[in-house]
């Protein structure tokens, strides 16, 4: 009699277990027929600790695999009501697949879950791109990071242990950068740079992230690493020069400018920067030569024309001060010194006129021309400038 009772009890336990596992099968069938709301209700009953009957399914790998399928289907649906069933269905799907692998100690579900993780990667990629295009950079970052997470899961990684998807890593950095999460941007950009992705440009992006963190030293360190690795690429070199200029480290900036010019001797920007540095160092003749080189290599370089014209103009102003210091009794010397000032103004004039030709509405240029025409007693053009400036 006792044996009979025990047998009946065993049968009852099996039937309860089958009934509960039937929830999982039912959920999958509901998912396959597009009834995703009911599918979620059933699968969540199977993992609900408050449900006394969930004991047989809550730790069954297949339960979590099906749950992943259901939530992935929610994401893939075009039905607005279905999409509202879960706030972040792909995260639910990923966590479910990972739970399935964790519970599957014998690896019986490895192959099927592996296929689903591969498909999930495609969905996460689509979500990342869509989020990025909508300027939801935090969501894009999350999606890229989840792809990286999948790529590091054992069942995925074992096929190619050394593989690194540098495109995804770089895009994670890009999303983090746009989300103003600069620590993560640096982390992912550095990993991409380690594998040579985007070459020198990635080091410039690392430096930009450091600068936005107000970490100038970190930015310089990144650029120096990039320069050592890609000495022929002017992207990094230009960024280094700019930082040294911003820090007023003229000697360092000049050193790297010389390198940049030797690599790209027709780059007008480098000569212009060199000219501004020479002016800071009060090396006027070198500054004049640099500005002329900038103009020689770019006939439309407004800044080079303007700086050279301003340099000559300022020398004329200083010369007037010299003339005014001459004793009033020595009119001959005064006139001679004043004539020297006019020579500087005459040198400045064609460069300022070229600036006006390039940017006809630039007020600073017109003010300079007004003063030059007045100094040189060209009253016709002086009056024209007054008119253009609305001062007549």
Secondary structure, DSSP 8 states (H G I E B T S, - for coil): -HHHHHHHHHHHHHHHHHHHHHHHHHHHHHHHTT-HHHHHHHHHHHT-TTSGGGGGTTT-HHHHHHHHHHHHHHHH---HHHHTT-SSHHHHHHHHHHHHHHH-TT-TTHHHHHHHHHHHHHHHHHHHHHHHHTT-HHHHHHHHHHHHHHHTSHHHHTTSTT---HHHHHHHHHHHHHTT-HHHHHHHHHHHHHTTTTTHHHHHHHHHHHHHTT-HHHHHHHHHHHHHH-TT-HHHHHHHHHHHHHTT-HHHHHHHHHHHHHH-TT-HHHHHHHHHHHHHTT-HHHHHHHHHHHHHH-TT-HHHHHHHHHHHHHHHHHHHHHHHTS-TT-HHHHHHHHHHHHHHHHHHHHHHHHHHHH-TT-HHHHHHHHHHHHHTT-HHHHHHHHHHTT--
